[in-house]
Amino acid sequence: MQVFDLKGEVRNDLGKKATKAVRYAEKVPCVLYGGEANVHFAVLDKDLKKLLYTPNVYLVNLDLDGKSYGAVMRDIQFHPVKDTILHVDFYQIDEAKPIVMEVPVQMEGLAEGVKAGGKLTLQMRKLKVRALYNAIPERLVVNVSHLGLGKTVKVGELSYEGLELLNAKEAVVCAVKLTRAARGAAAAAANN
């Protein structure tokens, strides 16, 4: 897992008025959970965007007024109209406790169904996993070379060492769908 350094300043004034002042200064109010006490802090909006708008999974090294914390991003709230970042929750990691994170899925290989004229689709871009933070990979690789026309890969069929998948077992991760051209070719072959 990659490490992302993020600097912030601890907030002592909480409440609606103080939060508005933080946002007016182009900062985002954040909370760090999971430690002995919750830590309220603010980070610059532009620094946070480098962390949010990427498909990668990061271990965030928070530097809050000289004190360092290891954390992962847990939740983000956006403004419903302007789409600006309103609030971010971070979770402090503990080497002994497992954490829950969403990890991106990457397909590998050329599916047999694609060679036969089908179309490969990725239904779930991320899967929710539970593991110790140092066992979480940057991406989950799914081999699709064995998939034929109309076949799917479900969450229950996947397994990774040291990871527990938390999504529904029957949820489809990726599938090879029949295209119109493949259906037409199959129908023409059946009529002849």
C-alpha positions in Angstrom: 0.0 0.0 0.0 1.3 3.5 -0.9 1.9 6.1 1.7 0.4 9.6 1.4 1.7 12.5 3.6 -0.9 15.0 4.7 -0.4 18.0 7.0 -3.2 19.4 9.1 -3.9 21.6 12.1 -5.9 20.5 15.2 -9.2 22.3 15.7 -10.4 23.2 19.2 -13.4 25.3 18.1 -16.2 23.0 17.1 -19.7 23.7 15.9 -21.4 25.2 13.0 -19.9 28.7 13.1 -16.3 27.5 13.5 -16.8 24.9 10.7 -18.0 27.6 8.4 -14.9 29.7 9.1 -12.7 26.6 8.3 -14.5 26.1 5.0 -14.3 29.8 4.2 -10.5 29.6 4.6 -10.4 26.9 1.9 -9.9 24.1 4.4 -11.8 20.9 5.0 -12.9 19.8 8.5 -11.8 16.3 9.3 -12.0 13.8 12.2 -9.6 11.0 13.2 -11.3 8.1 14.9 -10.0 4.9 16.4 -7.4 6.2 18.8 -7.8 7.0 22.5 -9.7 10.1 21.7 -11.2 11.6 18.5 -9.0 14.3 17.0 -10.7 17.1 15.1 -8.5 18.8 12.5 -8.5 20.8 9.2 -6.5 20.3 6.1 -6.1 22.4 3.0 -8.7 21.6 0.3 -6.0 21.4 -2.5 -3.9 18.9 -0.5 -6.9 16.6 0.1 -7.8 16.5 -3.6 -4.6 14.7 -4.4 -5.7 12.0 -2.1 -9.4 11.7 -3.0 -9.4 11.8 -6.8 -7.3 8.7 -7.5 -8.2 5.0 -7.7 -5.2 4.0 -5.5 -5.5 2.9 -1.9 -3.3 4.9 0.5 -2.1 4.7 4.0 -2.3 8.3 5.1 0.5 9.6 7.3 -1.2 12.5 9.1 1.0 15.2 10.6 -1.2 17.2 13.0 0.7 20.0 14.7 3.9 18.0 14.9 2.2 14.7 16.1 2.2 11.9 13.6 -0.7 9.3 13.0 -1.1 6.4 10.6 -4.6 6.4 9.2 -6.9 5.3 6.3 -9.7 7.3 4.8 -13.0 6.0 5.9 -15.8 8.4 4.7 -16.2 11.5 2.5 -19.1 14.0 2.4 -19.7 16.2 -0.6 -21.9 19.3 -1.1 -25.0 18.1 -2.9 -25.0 21.0 -5.5 -21.4 22.4 -5.7 -19.7 19.0 -5.3 -17.1 20.5 -2.9 -15.7 18.4 -0.1 -17.6 19.1 3.2 -16.0 16.6 5.6 -13.6 13.6 5.7 -13.4 10.9 8.3 -10.1 9.1 8.9 -9.6 5.9 10.9 -6.4 5.5 12.9 -4.7 2.1 12.2 -3.6 -0.3 14.8 -1.1 -3.0 13.8 -3.1 -5.7 15.8 -6.6 -4.8 14.6 -8.0 -5.5 11.1 -9.5 -2.6 9.2 -12.2 -2.5 6.5 -11.4 -0.9 3.2 -12.5 -0.8 -0.4 -9.8 -2.0 -2.8 -9.9 -1.5 -6.6 -10.4 -4.5 -8.9 -8.1 -5.2 -11.9 -9.0 -7.7 -14.6 -6.1 -9.8 -16.0 -6.0 -11.9 -19.2 -8.0 -12.2 -22.4 -11.4 -13.9 -21.8 -12.4 -16.8 -24.1 -15.8 -15.2 -24.5 -14.3 -12.0 -25.9 -12.5 -14.0 -28.5 -15.9 -15.5 -29.5 -17.4 -12.0 -29.9 -18.6 -11.2 -26.4 -18.0 -8.1 -24.4 -16.2 -8.1 -21.0 -17.7 -5.8 -18.4 -16.6 -4.9 -14.9 -19.6 -4.8 -12.6 -17.8 -3.9 -9.3 -14.9 -1.5 -9.5 -14.0 -2.0 -5.8 -14.5 -4.8 -3.3 -14.8 -4.3 0.4 -12.1 -6.3 2.4 -11.1 -6.8 6.0 -7.5 -7.4 6.9 -4.6 -6.0 8.8 -3.5 -2.8 7.2 -0.1 -4.2 6.0 -1.8 -7.1 4.2 -4.1 -5.0 2.1 -2.9 -4.9 -1.5 -3.1 -1.9 -3.9 -5.5 -3.8 -6.1 -7.3 -7.1 -6.3 -6.3 -9.0 -9.5 -9.1 -11.1 -11.1 -8.0 -13.6 -13.9 -10.7 -13.6 -16.6 -9.0 -15.8 -19.2 -11.3 -18.8 -18.5 -14.5 -16.8 -18.9 -16.7 -18.0 -21.8 -19.7 -16.3 -23.4 -22.4 -15.5 -20.8 -20.2 -16.5 -17.9 -19.5 -14.4 -14.7 -17.1 -14.2 -11.8 -18.8 -13.8 -8.5 -17.4 -12.6 -5.2 -17.8 -16.1 -3.6 -15.5 -17.6 -6.3 -12.6 -15.2 -5.3 -10.2 -15.7 -2.5 -7.0 -13.9 -1.5 -4.5 -14.8 1.2 -4.9 -12.8 4.4 -8.1 -11.0 3.2 -11.7 -11.5 4.0 -14.1 -10.3 1.3 -17.2 -8.6 2.8 -19.3 -8.1 -0.3 -22.3 -10.5 -0.9 -21.1 -13.9 -2.2 -23.5 -13.9 -5.1 -22.6 -10.4 -6.3 -21.1 -10.4 -9.9 -17.7 -8.8 -10.2 -17.2 -9.2 -14.0 -19.1 -10.9 -16.8 -18.8 -11.6 -20.5 -22.0 -10.6 -22.2 -23.2 -11.6 -25.6 -23.2 -8.7 -28.1 -25.8 -8.3 -30.8 -23.3 -9.4 -33.4 -22.5 -12.6 -31.4 -26.2 -13.4 -31.0 -26.8 -12.8 -34.7 -23.9 -15.1 -35.6 -25.2 -17.8 -33.2 -28.7 -17.5 -34.7 -27.3 -17.8 -38.2 -25.3 -20.8 -37.3 -28.3 -22.4 -35.7 -30.5 -21.9 -38.8 -27.9 -23.4 -41.2 
